[in-house]
Amino acid sequence: MTRLALLERLKAAQQTPRHQGRDITTISAILSNQALARHVEVCEQAAGITAAQDEPARKAN
C-alpha cells in the first residue's frame, strides 16, 4: 500500500469519535512505511474500522 493511501486511511480514522480531539497524524512524518501501516491498523482497530479488503495484511519477516 502506498504512503498516500495509508495517510488517507489515517485521516479517515482521525474523524471517528474515538480519535476526535487527538492528533494521530503528526507522528506519520517520522514513521517508516511499515511502521505507518502498523500505526494505521492500530488506530483503525481502536476506532472500530475494518481493514480494507482489497489490501491483504502483510506479515513482518
Sequence and secondary structure as in RCSB ss.txt:
>XXXX:A:sequence
MTRLALLERLKAAQQTPRHQGRDITTISAILSNQALARHVEVCEQAAGITAAQDEPARKAN
>XXXX:A:secstr
  HHHHHHHHHHHHTSTTTTTS  SGGGGTS HHHHHHHHHHHHHHHT    TTS      
